[in-house]
């Protein structure tokens, strides 16, 4: 897990967290899947911190050989849906614990 940091004229602040849990697929499936999540403290929401951090995380995951990315987003949380969309994930019909599953494949050409 990583902390999201932001610099301001008054110093540096932790504004949230970013997490990626990597799981290897079965022998038949192959590949590595990353389940990603982000949380931004209320005073810092709406400033693009989660989107920027998640986009950078996607680059790092690609470098690690990750082949698929998954996120779970509450259906009423438009901002997190926007972050998922911005990192190339597609909303699915699957619902887990009240949250919609988003999924994306990592392509070798650099596109999510």
Phi and psi in degrees as GROMACS dihedral restraints (atoms count N, CA, C in turn):
[ dihedral_restraints ]
;  ai    aj    ak    al  type     phi  dphi    fc
    3     4     5     6     1  -124.5    20    10
    4     5     6     7     1   153.1    20    10
    6     7     8     9     1   -95.5    20    10
    7     8     9    10     1   142.1    20    10
    9    10    11    12     1   -87.5    20    10
   10    11    12    13     1   127.8    20    10
   12    13    14    15     1  -115.8    20    10
   13    14    15    16     1   153.8    20    10
   15    16    17    18     1  -140.1    20    10
   16    17    18    19     1   141.5    20    10
   18    19    20    21     1  -102.4    20    10
   19    20    21    22     1   143.4    20    10
   21    22    23    24     1  -138.9    20    10
   22    23    24    25     1   178.3    20    10
   24    25    26    27     1   -66.6    20    10
   25    26    27    28     1   -15.3    20    10
   27    28    29    30     1  -103.5    20    10
   28    29    30    31     1    11.6    20    10
   30    31    32    33     1   120.4    20    10
   31    32    33    34     1  -167.4    20    10
   33    34    35    36     1  -102.0    20    10
   34    35    36    37     1   146.2    20    10
   36    37    38    39     1  -136.9    20    10
   37    38    39    40     1   141.9    20    10
   39    40    41    42     1   -81.7    20    10
   40    41    42    43     1   124.2    20    10
   42    43    44    45     1  -109.0    20    10
   43    44    45    46     1    -9.2    20    10
   45    46    47    48     1   172.1    20    10
   46    47    48    49     1  -166.6    20    10
   48    49    50    51     1  -132.8    20    10
   49    50    51    52     1   156.1    20    10
   51    52    53    54     1  -136.0    20    10
   52    53    54    55     1   137.2    20    10
   54    55    56    57     1  -137.5    20    10
   55    56    57    58     1   143.3    20    10
   57    58    59    60     1  -137.4    20    10
   58    59    60    61     1   123.0    20    10
   60    61    62    63     1  -108.5    20    10
   61    62    63    64     1   120.5    20    10
   63    64    65    66     1   -97.9    20    10
   64    65    66    67     1   135.6    20    10
   66    67    68    69     1  -133.2    20    10
   67    68    69    70     1   129.3    20    10
   69    70    71    72     1   -79.1    20    10
   70    71    72    73     1   140.2    20    10
   72    73    74    75     1   -73.2    20    10
   73    74    75    76     1   170.2    20    10
   75    76    77    78     1   -67.6    20    10
   76    77    78    79     1   170.2    20    10
   78    79    80    81     1   -57.5    20    10
   79    80    81    82     1   -37.9    20    10
   81    82    83    84     1   -73.7    20    10
   82    83    84    85     1   -39.0    20    10
   84    85    86    87     1   -76.9    20    10
   85    86    87    88     1   -44.0    20    10
   87    88    89    90     1    67.8    20    10
   88    89    90    91     1   177.9    20    10
   90    91    92    93     1    76.2    20    10
   91    92    93    94     1   173.9    20    10
   93    94    95    96     1  -126.2    20    10
   94    95    96    97     1   131.4    20    10
   96    97    98    99     1  -107.3    20    10
   97    98    99   100     1   137.4    20    10
   99   100   101   102     1  -110.2    20    10
  100   101   102   103     1   126.5    20    10
  102   103   104   105     1   -98.4    20    10
  103   104   105   106     1   119.9    20    10
  105   106   107   108     1  -110.8    20    10
  106   107   108   109     1   152.0    20    10
  108   109   110   111     1  -151.7    20    10
  109   110   111   112     1   153.8    20    10
  111   112   113   114     1  -145.8    20    10
  112   113   114   115     1   149.0    20    10
  114   115   116   117     1  -141.3    20    10
  115   116   117   118     1   132.0    20    10
  117   118   119   120     1  -123.4    20    10
  118   119   120   121     1   132.7    20    10
  120   121   122   123     1   -59.7    20    10
  121   122   123   124     1   142.9    20    10
  123   124   125   126     1   -49.3    20    10
  124   125   126   127     1   -46.3    20    10
  126   127   128   129     1   -62.7    20    10
  127   128   129   130     1   -17.4    20    10
  129   130   131   132     1  -107.7    20    10
  130   131   132   133     1     0.9    20    10
  132   133   134   135     1   -69.6    20    10
  133   134   135   136     1   153.3    20    10
  135   136   137   138     1    81.7    20    10
  136   137   138   139     1    10.5    20    10
  138   139   140   141     1  -109.7    20    10
  139   140   141   142     1     2.5    20    10
  141   142   143   144     1    86.7    20    10
  142   143   144   145     1     6.4    20    10
  144   145   146   147     1   -62.6    20    10
  145   146   147   148     1   -45.5    20    10
  147   148   149   150     1   -64.7    20    10
  148   149   150   151     1   -43.2    20    10
  150   151   152   153     1   -61.0    20    10
  151   152   153   154     1   -48.5    20    10
  153   154   155   156     1   -62.8    20    10
  154   155   156   157     1   -45.5    20    10
  156   157   158   159     1   -64.3    20    10
  157   158   159   160     1   -42.5    20    10
  159   160   161   162     1   -65.7    20    10
  160   161   162   163     1   -38.0    20    10
  162   163   164   165     1   -64.9    20    10
  163   164   165   166     1   -40.7    20    10
  165   166   167   168     1   -66.5    20    10
  166   167   168   169     1   -38.9    20    10
  168   169   170   171     1   -61.0    20    10
  169   170   171   172     1   -40.7    20    10
  171   172   173   174     1   -59.0    20    10
  172   173   174   175     1   -40.2    20    10
  174   175   176   177     1   -62.4    20    10
  175   176   177   178     1   -43.2    20    10
  177   178   179   180     1   -64.6    20    10
  178   179   180   181     1   -42.7    20    10
  180   181   182   183     1   -61.4    20    10
  181   182   183   184     1   -40.3    20    10
  183   184   185   186     1   -60.7    20    10
  184   185   186   187     1   -43.7    20    10
  186   187   188   189     1   -62.1    20    10
  187   188   189   190     1   -28.2    20    10
  189   190   191   192     1   -83.7    20    10
  190   191   192   193     1    -2.6    20    10
  192   193   194   195     1    85.8    20    10
  193   194   195   196     1    16.8    20    10
  195   196   197   198     1   -65.3    20    10
  196   197   198   199     1   138.0    20    10
  198   199   200   201     1  -107.7    20    10
  199   200   201   202     1   -16.8    20    10
  201   202   203   204     1  -149.1    20    10
  202   203   204   205     1   149.6    20    10
  204   205   206   207     1  -130.2    20    10
  205   206   207   208     1   138.4    20    10
  207   208   209   210     1  -130.3    20    10
  208   209   210   211     1   143.0    20    10
  210   211   212   213     1  -140.0    20    10
  211   212   213   214     1   153.0    20    10
  213   214   215   216     1  -118.7    20    10
  214   215   216   217     1   124.6    20    10
  216   217   218   219     1  -129.1    20    10
  217   218   219   220     1   134.0    20    10
  219   220   221   222     1   -61.8    20    10
  220   221   222   223     1   132.8    20    10
  222   223   224   225     1   -60.9    20    10
  223   224   225   226     1   -19.1    20    10
  225   226   227   228     1   -97.3    20    10
  226   227   228   229     1     5.1    20    10
  228   229   230   231     1  -101.4    20    10
  229   230   231   232     1    86.1    20    10
  231   232   233   234     1   -60.9    20    10
  232   233   234   235     1   -37.5    20    10
  234   235   236   237     1   -63.1    20    10
  235   236   237   238     1   -44.7    20    10
  237   238   239   240     1   -69.1    20    10
  238   239   240   241     1   -33.8    20    10
  240   241   242   243     1   -61.6    20    10
  241   242   243   244     1   -39.2    20    10
  243   244   245   246     1   -63.7    20    10
  244   245   246   247     1   -38.7    20    10
  246   247   248   249     1   -65.0    20    10
  247   248   249   250     1   -47.1    20    10
  249   250   251   252     1   -57.8    20    10
  250   251   252   253     1   -44.4    20    10
  252   253   254   255     1   -63.4    20    10
  253   254   255   256     1   -41.7    20    10
  255   256   257   258     1   -64.2    20    10
  256   257   258   259     1   -26.6    20    10
  258   259   260   261     1   -96.8    20    10
  259   260   261   262     1    12.1    20    10
  261   262   263   264     1    88.6    20    10
  262   263   264   265     1    13.8    20    10
  264   265   266   267     1   -86.3    20    10
  265   266   267   268     1   153.6    20    10
  267   268   269   270     1  -117.5    20    10
  268   269   270   271     1   134.5    20    10
  270   271   272   273     1   -67.5    20    10
  271   272   273   274     1   136.7    20    10
  273   274   275   276     1  -109.7    20    10
  274   275   276   277     1   179.1    20    10
  276   277   278   279     1   -90.3    20    10
  277   278   279   280     1    -5.5    20    10
  279   280   281   282     1   -72.5    20    10
  280   281   282   283     1   136.9    20    10
  282   283   284   285     1  -125.0    20    10
  283   284   285   286     1   127.8    20    10
  285   286   287   288     1  -125.8    20    10
  286   287   288   289     1   118.9    20    10
  288   289   290   291     1    51.8    20    10
  289   290   291   292     1    39.8    20    10
  291   292   293   294     1    81.8    20    10
  292   293   294   295     1     1.1    20    10
  294   295   296   297     1  -112.8    20    10
  295   296   297   298     1   142.4    20    10
  297   298   299   300     1   -80.8    20    10
  298   299   300   301     1   136.9    20    10
  300   301   302   303     1   -84.9    20    10
  301   302   303   304     1   131.2    20    10
  303   304   305   306     1  -112.5    20    10
  304   305   306   307     1   144.5    20    10
  306   307   308   309     1  -140.3    20    10
  307   308   309   310     1   146.8    20    10
  309   310   311   312     1  -150.4    20    10
  310   311   312   313     1   148.6    20    10
  312   313   314   315     1  -102.5    20    10
  313   314   315   316     1   141.8    20    10
  315   316   317   318     1   -89.3    20    10
  316   317   318   319     1   120.9    20    10
  318   319   320   321     1   -94.7    20    10
  319   320   321   322     1   146.7    20    10
  321   322   323   324     1   -62.5    20    10
  322   323   324   325     1   -23.8    20    10
  324   325   326   327     1   -79.0    20    10
  325   326   327   328     1     3.0    20    10
  327   328   329   330     1   100.5    20    10
  328   329   330   331     1    -8.5    20    10
  330   331   332   333     1   -87.0    20    10
  331   332   333   334     1   141.8    20    10
